[in-house]
Amino acid sequence: MNFESKPLFVERMKKLLENEEDAKEYFEILSKPELKSFRVNTLKTTPEKLKEMLEKKNWKIKQPIKNHPEIMVVDSKLFPGELGRSLEHILGYYYVQEITSMLPILALNPKPEENILDLAASPGSKTTQIAALMKNAGTLIANDVKLQRIKILASNLERCGVTNEVITKSDGAALCRKLKMKNFLFDKILVDAPCSGEGTFRSMPKTFPAWNIKKIYSLSRIQKNLLENAIEVLKPNGEIVYSTCTHAPEENEEIINYVLEKFKNIRVEKITLPVKCRSGITKWNDEIFSDELKNTCRIYPQDNNTEGFFIAKLKKIK
Amino acid sequence: MDNQKFIPLKIMNERERKEILDKLNEQFGINEIPGKIVARGKDRLFLSSVGLSDTELKNIEDSIVIERVGVYFAKVDDLTGKIRLSIEGSQIFKNQIKKNIFEIQNNEDFEKWMKGQELNISTGKKDFLIMKYKDNFVGTGKASAEKISNFIPKNRRLKERG
């Protein structure tokens, strides 16, 4: 990646990171190949059975996260695309998913019989993870706005044997408004918002040249709209996880701060995740954010040899 | 999922559901359907464990486009009216299926099957058979005099390395 072509990006990242050494490690890891991670689909098989199946193919399997045997990494050389082409993948026994992408759902902690909304669901990595933790019991509304993306979502939910989902096609904010009119409320909501994707430059370096600050500002407006509408359909005591795969504070802390100012019954909950997380920031350029933002979680690629992510968990108090 | 025109959800009533269960029982020995059956079009069947009542679902559908409910598990065959289970259908019912199972004998045939190819095997049957290899249930084939025809959709087929 030619970082010099985007000096503003470099400047912003250096400002976000702790010191020069931290920034150096960040930029270095972006050029290293990412881990070949995947998640066992417990709706169809168990970590033990799948591990045995894959080891018979001479794949070296590691389970790097304590207490999460479903999170696996292949630590042997594979042909390009082999992870997504294997028989076990076709049969829906696992989902190819980056480890940080699994973390918002660990924060959401879905339970069977709950009513859960996944507002921007495609391609379905987190939706299938939610369904697995719900054990296919309860209601999971999986929404996306574009038909092409819904086709991908439907195909992945089918492969994973998800039976408790309702797939809707709507603008996310409009969906929430319509559901509110029907007094349809949720126990938990995932707003995995469309974002500028700075956290995925390691696995998708081709997206780096498209980075620009105007896009970040534009996405920030969309994200605020999505989250504020989602809060309206959350039950009292309900929880929302807001996540992005980007580092830009305008798409992360600024969004949470916006809803904290707008809704007096929203609190930011502390999150415990099984990887190294850094606290959200409380100051960016001239903006000062609420101290509650310290409860949010920033994940940088150099901390866990992963991608980058931002995760916040909000609770609606009575 | 159809993008050409919107087809409303049809949640099967008790009578329609019993008709499907009777067929599943006759063909494969299945005794219980673990959820609601939702039909899209005249022959595609979806199995739903969604926790909403039929009224709640219809209420949502009044103002929001619902593209899918539950998993595609079976198709009613145009010619015979019999049921053909999808890969997921065969996996969901795997503990109940007692008859018309064809056990694929070796990995070579299993790979052929998963690549969407027919198997040139005479089973002595002319019927829909649930295809199985070791612990893997992989949908339904149609046995005729000398072969088993394959219905695995293109997007679920094993691809040659390339």
Interface residues (C-beta under 8 A of the other chain):
Chain A: K44 K49 F79 E82 R85 L87 I90 L91 G92 E113 N115 N136 A137 G138 T139 L140 L147 I150 K151 A154 S155 L157 E158 R159 G161 V162 T163 N164 E165 V166 I167 T168 K169 S170 L175 K178 L179 M181 K182 F184
Chain B: M1 N3 G35 L47 S48 S49 V50 G51 L52 E56 L57 N59 I60 S63 I64 V65 I66 E67 R68 V69 G70 V71 Y72 I87 E88 Q91 I92 E111 M114 D135 N136 V138 N155 R156 R157 L158 K159 R161
